[in-house]
Amino acid sequence: LGKVPLVIGMPVVITNNFDVGGGIVNGTYGILKKIRYTCDNAERRHATSCIVELPSPVGQPMSGLTNSEVPVIEQESRITF
């Protein structure tokens, strides 16, 4: 397998401090709402960003989002077993 499957509606955990003042911090739980992909030459999709709905409002929303939705950008992580 080697990859984590992403499914709209699945619970997710924020693993970085994106906006400490706004409450988007490491350990924050949310629900995956949208995923944005790019495709490589072999037509494989790679997630570049997503929208996560948090259980409580986080302040001023970005354009096109509700006050409980936040964008999360791509970050590479490697896990070795």
C-alpha positions as CSV (number, residue, x, y, z in Angstrom):
1,L,0.0,0.0,0.0
2,G,2.5,2.7,1.1
3,K,0.0,5.6,1.0
4,V,-2.7,6.8,3.3
5,P,-6.1,6.7,1.6
6,L,-8.0,10.0,1.8
7,V,-11.8,9.8,1.9
8,I,-14.2,12.7,2.1
9,G,-15.9,12.7,5.5
10,M,-13.1,10.8,7.3
11,P,-11.7,12.2,10.6
12,V,-8.3,13.8,10.5
13,V,-5.8,15.3,12.9
14,I,-3.8,18.5,12.2
15,T,-0.2,17.7,12.9
16,N,1.4,21.2,12.5
17,N,0.9,24.5,14.2
18,F,-0.6,26.3,11.1
19,D,-2.2,29.2,13.0
20,V,-1.7,29.1,16.7
21,G,-3.8,32.3,17.4
22,G,-6.6,30.9,15.2
23,G,-6.6,27.5,16.9
24,I,-5.3,25.5,14.0
25,V,-2.7,23.6,15.9
26,N,-1.0,20.2,16.3
27,G,-3.6,17.7,17.7
28,T,-6.7,19.5,16.4
29,Y,-9.3,17.0,15.1
30,G,-11.5,17.7,12.1
31,I,-13.4,16.2,9.2
32,L,-12.0,16.1,5.7
33,K,-14.3,18.0,3.4
34,K,-12.5,18.6,0.1
35,I,-9.2,17.5,-1.5
36,R,-7.2,19.2,-4.3
37,Y,-4.9,17.1,-6.5
38,T,-2.3,17.4,-9.2
39,C,-1.6,14.6,-11.7
40,D,1.9,13.5,-12.7
41,N,2.9,12.2,-16.2
42,A,1.7,8.7,-15.2
43,E,-1.7,10.1,-14.3
44,R,-1.2,9.4,-10.6
45,R,-2.9,11.9,-8.3
46,H,-1.0,13.7,-5.6
47,A,-2.8,15.6,-2.9
48,T,-1.7,19.3,-2.7
49,S,-4.2,20.7,-0.3
50,C,-7.5,20.0,1.5
51,I,-10.3,21.6,3.4
52,V,-10.9,20.4,7.0
53,E,-14.0,21.3,9.0
54,L,-13.1,21.8,12.7
55,P,-15.6,21.3,15.5
56,S,-15.6,24.9,16.5
57,P,-15.2,28.2,14.6
58,V,-11.6,29.5,14.2
59,G,-12.2,33.2,13.5
60,Q,-12.4,35.0,10.2
61,P,-13.0,32.5,7.4
62,M,-11.0,32.6,4.2
63,S,-13.0,33.5,1.1
64,G,-15.4,30.7,0.1
65,L,-15.1,28.9,3.4
66,T,-17.3,28.8,6.5
67,N,-15.8,29.9,9.8
68,S,-15.2,26.3,10.8
69,E,-13.4,25.3,7.6
70,V,-9.7,25.7,7.2
71,P,-7.3,25.0,4.3
72,V,-4.4,22.6,4.9
73,I,-1.5,22.6,2.5
74,E,0.8,19.8,1.4
75,Q,3.6,18.7,3.6
76,E,5.8,15.7,3.0
77,S,6.3,13.2,5.8
78,R,8.2,10.0,5.8
79,I,7.5,7.1,8.1
80,T,9.9,4.2,8.4
81,F,9.0,0.8,9.9
